[in-house]
């Protein structure tokens, strides 16, 4: 199944400013999708609550990715990519 992955403007800016490659982000999204399909993949992903209800957080080192997975439309919206201290602000 092919998934459509979109990055928000904030996520694009973070990638440009900090030299993080888009490939790394897409690999983490792919690993998360494999986890959702029941495969045993080593990825730190959590469902968020409160203000971020409906989103998931992917943690890789000091970088946090907050994304919304829409399983009906096979699409992923990466809302925020930031360092661990500033991602939830």
N, C-alpha and C positions, 0 to 999 in steps of 0.2 A: 504494500500500500504506500502511496506517495503522500507525504505530508507537506503542507505549505508552511514555511517558517518565515515570519515577519519580525523585523527588529524595529523597536520604537526609535524616535529621534534621539532620546537620551542614551539608549543602548549603542547606537551608531557613534555618537560623540565619544562615549567612553572607550570604545574600541579604537577609534582614531587617536585619541589623546594618550592612551596608555600602551599602545602597541600590542594589544591582545588580538590574536588572529580570529577571523570569523570562523575559520575551520575548526578551531578549538571549541567554540561555542556550539557549532552545529554537531560536533562529535558528542558533546555533553547532552544535547537535546536528543540525539539518536539513542544514546545509552538510556536516557530516561524513558523514551518510548519503548525500548526493549524491556525495561523493568516493568512498565505498565502491562506488557503482553505476557508477563509471567516468567521471563527469563531471569536467570541468576546473574545479574550484572552488578559490579562493584561501583555504585554511585550513591552519593549522599543526597537524597531528595526528601523533602517534607511538604506536606500539605499545610498551607498557612491558614491562620484564623484572623478574626477581627477585621481590621481595615483591609487586609489582603485576602479576605475570604474568596475562595475559588481559584486562587493562584497556588503555584508550587515554587519552592525554593530549591535551587541546586547549588551545592557548596563544593567548590574546588579550590583548595588552598585558602588564600585570603580573598578570593573573588566570590561574589554571590550573584546568582542569576535568578530573577523572579520572572516566571513565565506562566501564561494561561494556556492550558491545553484544551482545545475544543474537539472532542472525540466524534461529534456528529458531523463536523465539516472537515475533519482531518487537517486541522490547522493549529499552529502554535504562534502565540504572540509573546515575544520576549519584551516585557515591559521595562525592566530595570536591570542593568549590569553595573555593579559598583563594588568597592572594597567593603569588607565586612562591617566597618564602623559606620558607613554612610548609606547603606542600601535601604534601610527601613524608614529613612527620614522623609 
